[in-house]
Amino acid sequence: MEELSVKLNTGLLNLAPMGANYSASIKESTDTSDNYWFYDQIIQTAKKLEYYANLEAYKSWIRLTIMTQDQFELVISFHSINYSFQGILVVSAFTLKRVANEEGGKDVSNLKQATQ
């Protein structure tokens, strides 16, 4: 994944206007402190696709973040389907934009499913 980040950053340097700092990064979930990230977005995407996302049995994700004037994210989620674990995993994807809020943090905006 590090190699892909380097390629993306090189490409973004060529796209950035003079003085702009465009960058890309890739992060994957771990079994520890960040596995719960994107819980709401995964559930919302599953509802739009009309299935039940079982995040208790199994869940992991990988995220591509592209920083320009805005922060764009593509998240691919791997998780169980249905109420009881049956050994079936699905892959869903969604995009989102993060926008600055009044508290100095960033809020999720413009959540869109990237799978059907």
Stockholm file with secondary structure:
# STOCKHOLM 1.0

chainA/1-116         MEELSVKLNTGLLNLAPMGANYSASIKESTDTSDNYWFYDQIIQTAKKLEYYANLEAYKSWIRLTIMTQDQFELVISFHSINYSFQGILVVSAFTLKRVANEEGGKDVSNLKQATQ
#=GR chainA/1-116 SS CHHHHHHHHHHHHHHSCTTCCCEEEEEECCSSTTTTTTHHHHHHHHHHTTSCEEEEEEEEEEEEEEESSSEEEEEEEEEEESSSCCSCEEEEEEEEEEEECTTSSEEEEEEEECCC
#=GC SS_cons         CHHHHHHHHHHHHHHSCTTCCCEEEEEECCSSTTTTTTHHHHHHHHHHTTSCEEEEEEEEEEEEEEESSSEEEEEEEEEEESSSCCSCEEEEEEEEEEEECTTSSEEEEEEEECCC
//
